[in-house]
């Protein structure tokens, strides 16, 4: 048994290499059971999905597979594959990431977070709301992962001011301290979370933590109940941050990768569709995100004690004194930032102009500023990259006229708001490659005829109602995205969903937009998204906590999506009619089918 255990451990350590080597062999029957060209494309997609889900290869490396496999398998020449990795949507996404670096460089995100917390108040329920509002707003522009990582220290500081430090067992402390090496997919890590948590309040003098002071009239049972309530509140503070990050990322077109993958898929499969841009997406998804954020706050605050009637009698555990400490802590951290600097003000102004120009380029209901230029030449990428160029030369300190006439003044010029070294070092280039891989797959599906093949396979589903289709699609995607990345999920599902819409003779956006948004609704497991993993790695959350709160969040998200797409979504995207650009796509499919049938005869 000992030798078998040793061998099993060695095999487990080589699991990624085994998947890389055996994956192509296991999937090879697809090449012989599906029509030749379509089968080759499906083979590549499933192979990439396998590598993405298991992370057998780095995610960005897997995203490069189409450059190698599409030409070798005769799916698409390399001259058509490679440009997919830097379309104008990639440039827009890249500009958003660079603007986020400027916000982080000058600590503007921390000033925004502390300002919101000072405004909302210091009661537990309002602090949870403040955390969620701040996280969601920042996640609209920054990456979900970066936003969560930035908000976690602020949440911990607030919690320690409210309750004192929350000491955990040695295993959990080691888990929290070793976050970089934490593997959320390791079941043993999940089981090693502490079952018992004790509360302490840190002495201001810096001495050892002292036990929480309780009323002498409280019985042991009441004190235990208080500590359990504090433990629930602590979990509520931590779990609300990744949830808000996922919700906020859906509000803007650049907020998360699936949104841009939808745009790329539309340009590939429905080139005549111009209904989805930054403004239209914002008009649909921002109200949805606000509504979901508010309802999600009610659920989390109720579940973890902020609005729970059981917590209303706990006057000792969350006293006016502890709330005063919280406000003092937040105010102190804000004061440490000092007055608004010239650089922060400049980045704020450029950020505001960036958003306004994106919204006003082509708002549909009135002519946008793009109408002053040659039709079809200006996209959102033009706006984004223009601001990137400005950030790289605009000075970070206020220019002075005295500098020109003072012979003793230093000849060193003011550094720009953002340097290329900073961009080169901190930009998540892997995400840009990941986005390009998704576009390459979309192009391969079109060129190989895999989309047409999908359509023929979906023929039995033509009798279901579109609303039923939305519910089934969202349920399927939310389940799938709990175990796979939202990017992999939407890359696989979008061709299926778009062809199902064509078969149902409904506006493809009616199914594709809910499917895309639902891919970001991964709330149940630590492995679902990096923000979930960051919150779980603190050591204070168990898998059961995330499942209990996440399953309701998933259901709420689907119901709100159904409401949004059938109300204001109908007007924003003109979903009530079957559009000409979809009809042209249908005719092209029919022509291709006729040609292939004639060829076989």
N, C-alpha and C positions, 0 to 999 in steps of 0.2 A: 504493500500500500504506500510505503514511503517513497519508493521509486516512481510509482504512478503519479503521486502528488507532485514530485519534482518535475517530471515530464510535463504534467498539466500546466504547471506554473511557467515553464519555458515556452510551451505552445501559446499560452495566454500573452506572454511578453512579445511574441512574434505575430500576434493576431493581425496587426495592420499589414505586415508583409504578406501574410497568408491571403488576406482579402485582396490585395493588389494583384497577386499572382493567380488566384483561383477565380476572381470575379469575371474576367473575360471568358474563361472556360465554362463556368456555370451558366452564363448568359448566352453562350454561343448557339443554343437551339433556336433562338429568335431569328437568327439569320436564315434558317431553313423552314420556318413555319409562317413567316410574314413575307409578303411580296418583296422582291430583292432590294430595291432602293429604299423603300419605306422601312424594311426590316433592318437595314444597316443604320439608318438614322435612329430608329427606336433602340437599337443595340447600344449606340453611343450614349443616348440620353439615359438609359437605365444603368449603364456602367458609371456614368458621372453621378447619377443619383445615389448609387451604392457607395461610391467613394465619398460623396458629400455627407451622407448620413452616418457613415462609420468613421469619417475623417481618417481613412487609411492613407490618403495623401493629404498634404496641406490643401485647404479649400481653394486657394488661389491657383495652385498647381493643377488641381482637377479642372478648374475653369479654363485652362489652356489646352485641354485635350482636343477640342474641335479644330484647332490650328493644325494638329498632327493627324487626327483620325479622319476628319471630313475629306481632305484631299486624297488620303491613302485609300479610303473605301469608295471613292468616286461619288461622294455625296455633293460636294461643293468645292470648286477650285480655291486655292489659298488666297488668290487675289480678291475673292469675294468674302472669305472668312475673316481675314485680318482687319479690314476696315470696321467690322462690327465692334471691335474693342475700343474704338474711340469715335463713336457717333456724337451728334450734338447733345444728346441726352447725357452721355458720359461726361461731356464738358460741363454741362449744367451741374451735375452731381459733384464733379471735381471742384467747381467754383464754390459750391455750398460748403464742402469740407474745408476749403482754404479759409473761407470767411469764419467758420467755426474756430479755426486755429487762431485767428486774430482776436476773437472774443476771449479765448482761453489765455492767450499771451498776455493780455492786459487785465485779466481777472474780472472782466465785466460780468461773467456768469455768476460769480460768487456775490457780487454786489446786488445783482438782480434777485438771487435766492434769499439773501438776508433781508432785503427790502420787503419782499412779499411776506416773509414770516413776521416782520414787525407790523405789517398792516393787518394781517388776519387775526392776530390775538394769540394768547398763550394757553387757552384751554386745550385739552388733548384732542378733541374732535376738530377744532379749528386749526391746530398745528398739523394734523394729518391732511386737512384740506389744503393748507398752505404748501406742504411738501408736494402734494399731488399737482397743484396748479403750477408751481415753479418747475417741477420735473417735466411736466407735459409741455410747457412753453419752451423750455430749453431744448427738449427732444424734437421739437418741430424744426430746429435748425442745426443742432449738434447731433452726433450719433447717439443712439439709445444707450450704448455701452458707456461712452464717455460721460453722458449725463448722469447715469446711475452711479458710476464710480465717483463723480464729483459730489453728488448729493448724500452719499452714505456717511462721510465724515461729519457733515452738518447734522444729519439725523442723529448720529451717535452723540454729538456734543449736546444737542437739545435733550435727548433722553437722559444723559448723565446729569444735566442740570435739573431735570424734572424728578428723577427717581434716585439718582446716584449711579454708581457703576454697577453693572449687572455681571457678577462673577459667575463663571461656569466651570465645569469640570476640566481637568487637565487636557483631556482629549479634545474638547471643543476649543480651548485656548490654542492648542497646537494647530488645529484646523484653521482657526481664524488668522493666526500669525503666518501660516504657510499658504496663503491664498493663491499664490502664483502656481504652486504645485498641486493645488486641489483639483481633483477630477470629479466633476459632478455626475459623471456617468458610472462611477464606481459604487456599487451597491453597499460595499462595506463602509464607505464614507457616510452614506445616508443613515446607516444603522448606528453609527458611533455618536450621533448627536446626543447631548445630555437630556435626561428626563427630568432632572431636578435643577432648578435655578434658584439661587438665593439673592436677595436684594441688599445692596449696601449704599450708603451715602458717603461720598468722599469728603473728608475734612478740608476746609479751605486752606489750612496751614500746610497741606502737603503730607500729612501723616498718613498712617495706614487707614484704609477704609473702615468706617464704623458701621455697625449694624443699624438698619433702619429703625428710627425711633417710632414707637407706636404708643397709643394711649394705654395707660395701665389698666383701664377698665375693659379693654378688649380681651376677649378670651383667646386662647390659642387657635381655636377654629376660625375666629374672625380674622386674626392676624394672617393665618394661612390663606384665607379667602382673599384678603387684600393683596397678598403677594402674588397669588394666581392672577388677579385682575391686572396687576402691574405687568406681569409677564405677558398677558394677552395684549395689553397696550403696546408693549415693546415690539411684539411681533407685528402688530398693525402698522406701526411706524415704518418698519423695515420692508414689509411686503407691499405697501402702497407705492413705493418708489419705482420698482421695476414695472408694476402695472401701469402707472402713469406714463412711464417712458414709452411703453409699447403703444398706448393710446395716443399720446402726443405725436409719435412718429407718423401716424396715419394722416394727420391734419394737413400736411403740405406735400407737394409732389416730390420734393427732395428729402423728405423726412426719413424715409426708409427705402431700401432697395426694391422691394416688390412694386412700389408705385411707379418707379421709373421703368421697370421691366414691362409693366402694362403698356406704358407709352411706346416703348420699343416694339412690342408685339403688334400694337395697332399700326405703327408705321410700316411694319413688314407685311402683315396680312391684310390690313385695310388702309392702304395708303391714302384713300380719299377722306378718311375720318380726321376732322380737325376739331372735334368737340372737347378733347381732353388737353388742357394746358394748365399752367400754374393757377390761373385765376378760377377756372371752372372747378378744378379739383378742390381748391380752398373753399369755394362757396358751398360745395357739397360736404366735404369731410370735416371742416372746422366746426360747424354747428353739431355734427354728429359726435366729434371728439369731446366737445364741451358737455353735451348731454350725457355721454357715456362716463365722462370724468365725474360729473355730479352724482349720477346714480351709483357708480362704482364707489365713490366716497361714502355714500349712505350705507352701502352694503359692508364695506370694510370697517367703518366706524361702529356700526351696529354689531358686527361679528366679533370685533376685538375690544369692545368696551367703550369706545369714545362716545357713542350715542346709546349704549346699552343701559336699560333701566337698572341692571344689577350694579352699575358703577356709580349711580347717583348718590348713594349713601356713603360712599367711600371718601368722606370729607377729610380724613386724616392723611390718607396716602397721597392725595393730590391737593394739598392745601394751598392757600393764597401765598404762603411763603415759598413753596416750591415753584409756583408759577412766576413769582417775582424773580426767582433765580434764573428761570428760563429767559425771561425778558431781558434781564441784566446781561446774561451770557450772549444773547443774540445782538443786543445793542453794543456790547463790548467788541464783539467780532466785527460788527459793521464799522465802529469807530476806528478800529485798527486799519481799515482800508484807507482812511483819510478822506479828504475832499476829492471830488471827481477830477481826475487828471485830464490833461489835454488829449492824451492818447485814447483814454476811455471815451471821452466825448466825441472824438473823431470817429472811432469805430462805431459808436452808437448811431451817429448821423448817417454813416455809410450803410450800416445795417438797415436803418429805416428806409433809406432811398432804395436799397436793394429789394426790399419787400414790396414797396409801393410800385416800383417799375415792373416787377414781375406780375403784380396783380393788374396793372394798367396796360400791359402790352396789347392784350387782345381780350377784353372782358366780355365780348360777345354782345351784351345788351347796348353798348355804345362803342363807337370807333376808338380803338386804342392808339397809343403813340406810335405803334409800328406801322400804322397806315400812312405816316408821313414819309416812309421809305418804300423802296421797290417791293412790290408784293411778293411774299414768299422768301424774302432774303433774311429777315430778322427773326430769330427765335429766342427763347429764354436763355440759351447758352451765351448769346451775345451780351446780354445784361450781366450775367454772372462773371464772365471772363473780363469784362470791362472793369468791374469792381476789383477783381484780383490784381489787375495791372495797377490800378490806383493805390491799392494797399501796399504794393511793393515799392512805391516811390514817395508816398505822402509822408511827411515828417511826423515822428512820434512826440516831438516837443514843439511848443509854440515858437514860430519863427520871430526873430527880433530884428528891427531895422538898425538897432545900435551895432549889431554884429558887423554890418557893412563898413561902419565908420570908426570902429574901435581897433586900433592897430595891435593892441594887446590881446584881443579876443582869439580864442583857439580856432585853428583852421579845420578842426574836425567837424564835419557836418553832422546834423542830427540823423540818427538811424531811422529807417522807415518803419511804418507800423508793423510790417511783416517782412522778414528776410527770407530769401530763397533757401538758406541753410535750415531755417526753422521748418519750412514747408517740406523740404527734402527729408528731414529727420523724423517729423511727427505725422506726416500725412499717411493715412492707412491705404497705401497703394493696393493692397490685396483686395479691398472692397471694390476698387475701380475695375480690377481684372475680373472679379466675380461678376460684376454687372455686364462686362463685355462678354463673358462666357454665356450668360443668359441670352443676350442678343444673338450670339452665334448659333445657339440652339434654335431660336425662333426662326432664323434665316434658313437653317438646315431643314426644319420641318416644312417650310414652304417649298424649298427647292426639291426636296425628295418626294413630295406628295404625301408625306405622313399626315398632314392635316386633313387631306381629302380622305385618306384611309380611315382616320379617326371618325370622320363624318359618316362614312358608310357603316361603321360599327355601332354608331349611336342611333341608327334608324329605328330600333324598337322603342326608343324613348320619346318619339315625336308626339305621343298622345298625352304626356304629363303636362300639368299646368306650369307656366313660368314661375309663379310664386312658390310652388312646390319644388321646382328645380333649384331655386335660390336656397331654400332651406336645406335641401339635401347636399348641395355643393358646399355651403358654408359649414355644415356639420362634418362633412368628409375632410375639408381642408383644415378646420380647427383641430380635428383629431390627428391628422397627418403632421401638422406643423408642431405638435407637441413633442414629436420624436425627431423631426428633421428641421433643418433651417428653413426660415420663411422664404428664402431665395430659391432653394431647391424645390420647395413645395410649389411655388408659383410658376417656376419654369416648367415643371412637369404638367401642371394642371391647366394653365392658360390655353394651350392648343385644344385640349379636350373641351373646355368650357366654351370657347369661341365657336367651335364646330357644333356643339350642342345647341347654341343659340341660333345658328344658321338653320339647323334642322327643325327647330321649333318655330322658325320664322318670327323671332322677336329681335329687337335691337340688341346686338351683341354686348353693348355696354351694360344692359340690364342685368346680365349674369356676370360679366367680367369684373365690373367694379366691386360688387359685394365679395366676389371670390378673392380679389386682390387685398381688400381691407381685412377680410377674415384671416388671411395668412399671417397677419401681425397679431392676432388675438390668441397668443400662446401664454396662458396664465397658470397652467396646472402643474408643470414639472420643472425642476431645476435645470434640466438639460434643454428645455424648450427654447430659451433665448439666453444670450450672455447676461442681460440684466437680471434674469431670474437666478442665474448661477452666482452672480456677485452677491445678491441678497442672501442666498442659501449658504454661501461660504462664510458668512459672519459667524455661523455656528449657533444662532438663536432660533432658526427655523427648522422644522421637520418637513419631510415630504408630505405627510398627512395635512400639515397646515396649508401648504400651497394647493394641494388637491381640493381640500374642503372649500377654500375661498375661490380657487380658480375655476372650478366647474360651474359655479353660479355666474362668474364673470364671463365665461364663454357663452353661456345661454343668454345672458343680458346683451352681450355684443351682437349675437345673431339676431335677436328680436329687434334691437335698435337699428341694425342694418336693414332689416326688412321694412321697418317703418320709414327710414330715410329714403331708400331707393324708390318707394311707392308714393312718396309725398313730394318734397322739394327736389329730389333727384330727377323726377319726371320732367321738371321744367328746366333744371340746370343743363341736363344732357339731351333734352328732347327725346325721351325714351318712349313716348306714346306711339310712335310710328316706326315702320321698318324702313331704315334710311337707304338712300341710293347707293352709298358706298358699300353697304352690306349686300345689296342686290347685285351690284357689279361683281363682288366676290363670289356670290352664289352662281352667277352665270359662268364665271371663269372655271369654277369647279365642275360644272356640268359639261363645259367644252372639253376639259381635260379628260373627264370620264368617257365621253363619246369617242375621243381620239384613241384612248387606250383600248376601248372595246373594239373599234374598227381595226386597230392594229392586231389584236388577238384573233380576229376573224380572218 
